Every structure is written in structure tokens, then in C-alpha cells.
Amino acid sequence: MTPYGEETTAPAPAYAVVIPTLGRRSLSACLRALARAAGPRPAQVVLVDDRREPGGVPLPVDIPEALRPVTTVVTGRARGPAAARNRGWREAGPVPWVVFLDDDVVPGPTWGDDLARDLAATTYRTAAVTARITVPLPVHRRPTDWERNTAGLATARWITADMAYRRDALEAVGGFDERFRRAFREDADLALRVLAAGWTVSAGRRSTVHPVRPADRMISVRLQRGNADDVLMNRRHGRDWWSRADAPRGRLPRHLVVTAAALTALSCAVAGRRAAAAACAAVWVAGTAEFAWARIAPGPRTRDEVATMALTSVLIPPAATWHWLRGHAKYHRALPLGPHEAADPPRAPREPVQVRVRP
């Protein structure tokens, strides 16, 4: 019986699981949950060791007994999760489906049964099936800025924390674009490309938990590197990709204004234009204060959280602006999707030929 109260008789398609990893301790918990999950087991599990300099040190992971016969560890190129996933699915062999998992997620107790149901319900045009992602947040206090940021993964449309892709679709579009070096936008880029090639993406019913991993207080500043990836997305998919991917636009326009005000204030001060410098400085202070309060107000407002928000709210606008400009310089030759990249559309399976034999 399935967890939805219905018995399924559809055969479960074979699938492989691909997990890119940097050797975090959460990988062992992910594999334990995968091994314990009820339902059909993966035909193969590929762990892509993407550490920059492993130095011959084995991947620190405890592979459950049930998964050891089908688990393979391969070496990545330390070029980010997109390249690591490409290495993994090409290593997985000729299975019809590849399920990408992050190394810090926990598949649900009925994950295998739910996945079988998700895949059995697809049509020949289905390129991918999403999962239901849950991010547990504290119940005894308000979430921090980082916890709220992670919680946004629960509503991300095509998140590869748990995403099943048909191998034929991956081959048709060439897999992930390896120019995306971070775990950001590579999932939306791939989904938009398979949709443009005539495939569909369906919503699955399997459930996976994505815990909030520990992070230092500068994590929000480092995340601004994603503004360069957004430039690549704009060039590849047009400026309307935000609405097609249901992606939040963020605060980049305000960050540009705040940064411009700060730079203009400094320039005017050097030039001796005190009134103009004061006016621009007032814009910078007001913009920074508004940004800081927007992040502090919904949070726990502890002393450490307030201090972190105040500091990073000063640093984020110039960091976002820098990475946005860097993206324009880096991807100025990136071409939009066009006929030269069109993949063959999915084709319906051929019906068996009926041959009549005369008596």
C-alpha cells in the first residue's frame, strides 16, 4: 500500500541516485535515510567527491550495508555542483531516471515508494519530477535571517536538492551548464532548457527534509555572488525568466542605488562639495538602515543577530553591485538560447507492430 491509501500496480522504473559532496558529515545521514526508506532501492548510487584537494584521503562517509553493493565513489573536478552532477549522471549508466540529491538532505521514510509512484505517473514527455522540500525551523523563537533564507528552498520551483530527471532529457540538452559554479540558478537554467526543448516538468509527491546547516555571520555577504549568475540567466533566457521560474527578484535595484549614493558621497566629499556629499550620505544611511531593519524585524532580535544584520547590511549592497558588474564583464559574450542549441523534442514510444500470420 502507498502512503496515499491506494495500491499501485504500475512497475517502478529503474533509477540511480547522484549526490555531489564535499565530504560533509550530513552525507552519512542522507545515505542512512535513503537506505531505510520504504520502496524500490536505487539501481546505483553515485557519490561525486568534489573536494578541491582530497590529497588521497578517502571520502569521510559511512555507507549503509544495504547500499554498499550499488554505491560508487567518483572524483569530481572541484568546479561546483553543476559539473559534479554531470560527472555523476554520466557515470550512472543506462538507467532511465537519475535522481539528484544534495548531501545535506534527509529523504522521507516512504521516499522509495513515493518516488516509484512519481515516476510511474509520468508520460514520455516528462523530463523531470520535483519533490516536496521541507525546511524545519525553530518553534521556540523566530527564525534568523539565514534560517529564513534556507526556508525559501521549500518553495523553489525546480530545486535539485531532490530532483528526478529522465536520462534521455539530460542527454538531449547536454546536462547542467557548468558555467554555474555555485549551487544557485543551475537548477532553473536546466529546467528552462528542457522546457524550451518541448519537455514537461511535473510535481512529485515524495517528501524530503532540508535541514538548516550551520553558517557563519558572513554567509549572506558571500551569497551575493549569485548576482553574477543572474546576469548569465538574463543573457541565456531573457529578462522574463524570473516570472517563468517563479524566482524572487531580490533587492538588487535598491543595492545599486545605495552603493551609488555611497560612492557619490565620497566623490563629492573629495571634491569639496559638502552639501552634495551630505545629501548622498543621507541617502546611503537611509537605504542601509531600511535594509537592516527589514532583516532584523522578522528575526529573533538577539544581540548577536542584530549585530550581524547591522554589519552585513552595510556590506551586502556593494558586494551585490560588485558581483553584478563582474557578471556583466564575465558573461558579455554569452548567447541567448537559439536554434543552434535546440534539442530534439521528446518522441512518443513506438507501438509494437502487429503481424498477422495466415493459417
N, C-alpha and C positions, 0 to 999 in steps of 0.2 A: 504494500500500500504506500502511496505517496503521502507527504505531509499535507496535501490538499484534500485528502479524503477520497481520492479516486485511484483506481488501479490502472496503471499504464501497461499497455501491451506492446507499445512501439519499441523496436530494438534501439539500444543506446549506441550511437556512433562512437567509434574509437577516437580517443583524444590523447594529446600529450600536454603536459604542463611545463611551461618555461618560466623560470624565476631568475632574473638578473639579481646579483647580490654583491655587496661589498663586505660580506662576512659579518654582518650584524648578528647579535645574539637572537634577535627575533626570528631569524630564519629557521632555527630548530623548532620553535613553537609553531610556525607556519606549517612545517612538514608534519609535525605530530597531529595537528588538526586535520591536515589533508589525509593522513593515514587512518585516522579514527572516523572520518566522515562516512556515513552510510551511502551505499550505492556503488556503481561500477568504478573500479580503480583506473587510474591513467595507464595507458599502454607504455608511456615513457615519461620520466621526469628529467628535465634538463636544467641543471644549475649552472648559470654562467658566472664564473668567478671574475668579476670586473675590477678587482683591486688593482691599484696603479702599480705597485711594486710588491707582489706577494713574496718575492725572494725565496721561492721554493717551499714556503710554509703552507701546509695543506689548509684547505678551506675549513675554518672552525665551525663545524656543523655536526649535529648528531642526527643521522638519517635513520628513521624508524625501520625496524626489521621488515615490515610489510612492503616498504618502498625500495629497499636496497637492490632487489633484482632488476628493477626498471630505472634506477637513477644513474644518471651520467653527469659528471662534473667536467665542464669545458672551460677553457680560458678565454676571457674577453680581451678587448684591446684598450680598456680604460677610456673609452670615448663616449661614455654616457649610456643611459638605459635604452635608447633607440637602437644604437649599434649592438648592444648586448642582446636585445630581444631578436634582432635579425640573426645574430650568431646562433641563438637558441633554437628558433623555429626551423632554420635550415639544417640544424644538427638532428632535429627530432625525427626525421624520416618521413615516410609517406603515410602519415595518419591524416584523416580528412579534417580534423579540427585541432587547433592549438589554443590552449587556454593560458593567457599571460597572468601571472600573479606577482605582486610585489613581495619582497621578503619580510615585510612587517605586517602583513595581513593575517587574519585568522579565519579560514573557511568555516562555515557553519556546520553543525552536527549532521545535517542531511544534505550536505553540499553535493555529493556524488549523485544522489537520486534527483536532486533538483536540476543539476546540470544535464543529466540524461533527458529529463523532461524538456528543458530549454532547447536542447539540440534536436530532439525528435520532432519538435513543433516547427522547425524551420522549413523553408522552401528552398528550391535550388538557387533563388536569387538572394538569399540571406547571406551576407558576408560576415556578420558578427552578431553576437548576442551579449548584451550588457548584464551586469549583476546588480543586486541591491546592496549598496555600501552603507554600513552603519558606523558612525564615529561616536564612541561613548564619551560623554562629557561629565564633569563632576556634578553631583546633585546637591552637595552641601554648600556650594558657592557659585558665583557667576564665573563663566569661563574667561580665561585670559585671551589676549589678542591672538596668540599663537594657537590656542585651542580653537578659537572661532575660525581662524584661517584653515586649520585642518578639517573642521566640521564642514567646510564648503565642499570637501570631496564627496560628501554624501549626495550632493545634488549635481555633481559634474556629469555631463551627459554621456561621454564616451571614455570614462576613466579606465586606464589599463591596470589599475590595482587588481582588478578581476575582470578580464575581458576575453571572450572566446571568439577566435577568428577562424573562418574557413581557410584552409591552406590554399585552395585554388584562388581565393581573393587576394591573399598575401602575394602569391606568385604573379598574379595579373598586374598589380600595381607596384611591385618591387619592394614590398615591405615598408618598414619605417624609414623616414627621411633622417639620415644620420647627421644632418646639419644641426638638428636639435640635440644639443649635448647635455641638457638637463631633463629632469622629469617634469616637463612643462611644455604643453602645446603639441608634443609629438603624437599624443593620442587623438586630438582634434584634427590634426593635419591628415593622419592616416584615414580616419573616418570620413572626412570630407572628400578625399581622393577616391575611396571606394564607392561613395555615393555618386560622385561625378561619373564614375565608370559604369553606372547602371545597377549597382548592387543595392541592397537594403540593409539596415541595421535594426534589429528588434530588441525589445526589452525583455530580459530574463527574469526569473523568479527566485534564483538561488541567492543566498544571503552570505555576505562576508563582512567581518568586522575589521575596521581600520583603526587601531589604537592611535592615540596621540603620542608620538615619540618625543623623548626629551630634546630640548633645544636651548642654546644659549641666547642671551639677550640681543645679539646682533643678527639673529636669523632673519628678521623682517627686512633688514638692510640688504642682506645677501640675496633675498628673493627678488630684488629689483632687477636682477639680471634678466628676468623674464621679459622685460620691456624690449630687449633686443630680439627675442623670439617672436614677439608680437609684430615687429617690423617685417620679419620673414613671412609670417602668416598673412599680413596685409598684401605683400607683393605676390604671394602664391595664390591666394584665394579671394582677393578683393576686399574692400573695406566693409562689405556686408557679412563677412564670415562670422562676426560676433553674434549676430542675430540667428544665423543658421546653426551655430554651435551652442546657442543659449549660454554664451560666456559673458560674465560681468565685465564691463568696460574698465572698471577701476578709476583711479584718480589722476591719471597721467596729465590731462589738461591742466588741472589745478597745480600739480607739481611743477609743470613748466612755468606757469605764471609766478609761483612762489620763488622758484630758482632765478627766474629773470629779474624779479624785484630785488633779490639779494645782490645779484651781480651788478645791477644798475645802481643800487645804493652805494656799493663800493666804488664803482667808477666815478660817480658824482662826487663822492667824498674826496677821492684823489684829485679830481679836477677843481675842488674848492666850491662846488655848487651845493651849499649846505641845505638849502630849502628842498631841492630836488632829492638829495640824499635822504633827508628826514622823511619825506613823503614815501619814497620807495622802501625805506626801512620799516615804516609803519605797515605797509602792505605785506612785507615779509613776516613781521611779527604777528599780524592778524591772521595770515594764512597758516602759519605754523601753529599758532595757538588753537585755531579751529580744528586743524588736523589732529593735534594731540588730544583735544577734548573728545573728538569723535571716536577715538580709540580707547580713551580712559573711561568714558561714561558707561558703556555696557559691560565693563570688566569688573573684577573684584575690588579694584581701587586700593590694593595694598600698597605699602610704601615702596616695595621693590617694583611692583607693576607700574606704578605712576612714574617712578624714576626711569624705568626702561622706556615707557611710552614717550616721556619728555625728550630723552636723549635721541631716540631713533626717529622721532617726528621731525627733528632738526636735520638728521642725516638722510632720510628717505627721499625728499624731493630732489636734491642734487644727484643722489645715486640713481634715481629713476631717469632723470634727464640725461645723465652721462650714458647709461646703457641704451637709452633710446637713440641718442646720437651715434653711439657705437654700432647699433644695429643698422642704421642707415648707411654708415660707411662700409660695413661688412657685407651687407646684402644688396648693395645698389645694383648689382648685375643679376640678381635673382629674377627669373622669368615667371610670369603667371602660368597657371595650368593652361595647356592648349592642346590642339590636335596632335602635336608631336609626342605628347605623353598619354594620349588616350589608350586605355586598356581595352582588351576585348570584353564586351559585355557578357554577363553570365548566360549560358545556354541551357535550355531545358534538356533533361536526360532523354535519350532516345528510347522510344517504346520498342520492346522486343518485336522482331519481325515474326509474324505468324506464317508458317509454311504448311501448306496443305499437301497431304500425300494421297494420291489417288489409289483406291483399292485395286 
